[in-house]
Amino acid sequence: MKANKVEKENGDIELTGKVIKKKFAEGSKSEHNAVYLETHEATYQLRRLGGNPFADPELNKLVGKKINATGVIKGMLFIAKNLTEIK
């Protein structure tokens, strides 16, 4: 069985999971719909390196799909360097 979280030699993390959309900071001034990567272990807010943190059309295309992503984790935020849809 493939692990959901794999650490690469360069320090990047590889995650496998489903891309979902849900509210971020519900009930606050910062409330907005955000894209997340839901794995078996945790759910991370998902951003592309260099992408718009509030509205990224490339991430929106992946909502509902299973992906492999490589990047870095900052708290509960996953900053993706590479995203690959699993078909």
N, C-alpha and C positions, 0 to 999 in steps of 0.2 A: 504494500500500500504506500502511495506517495504521501510524504508529509506535506502539510499545508504551509509550513514555514521552513525555509532552507537558507542558511547563511552562506554567502559566496566568499571566496578568498579575498576580494577587494572590500569586504565589509557590507556590501549590498545584501538585502534580504529578498528572497523570492517567495511570493505568496500565491496561493491558488484559492479562488473563491468566486462568489457571485456578486456582481455589481448591482446595487440597489439605490433607491432614492428615498430619502426621508427627511423630516425636519431636523434642523440643527438649532440648538439653543432655544427650544420652544418656550414661548412666553416671555422672551427677553427682547430687547431692542435689536439684537443680532439675529433674530429668528429668520431663517431662510431654508429653502429646500436645498439639500446638499447630496452629493453622490458619495456612496460608501462602498467599501469592499468588505463583504461578509465572509469570513472564513470559519472553520470549525472552532477555532480557539478564541477569536475576537472579531469585532467589527471596527474598521478604521475608516475615518473620513479619507476620501481618495482625491488626490490632486496629481496632475501631470507636472513634471518639472518644467517650469516656464509657462504653464497654463494659467488661465484666469481662475482664481480661487472661488469665484461666485457663480460663474456661468461658463462652463467649458463644453462647447458643442461636441468635441471628440469623446469626452467622457459620457455625455448624454446618449450617444449612439450605442454605448455598451451596457446601458441599464437593462437588467433582466438576463444578461449573458454571463457565462462562466469564463473566467480569464486566468492567465498566469501573469503576474506583474513582478518586476524587479525594481527595487528602489531602496529608500531609507525610511525608517520609522522614527517619528518625532512625537513622543507621547502617544496619542490616539490618532495621529495623522500619518498617512502613508503617502510619501511623495514618490510617484512612479517615474522611473527613467524609461522603462520599456513596458508595453502592455500587449499581450497576445491573446486573442479570443480562442477559446477551446471549442472546437466543433464536434 
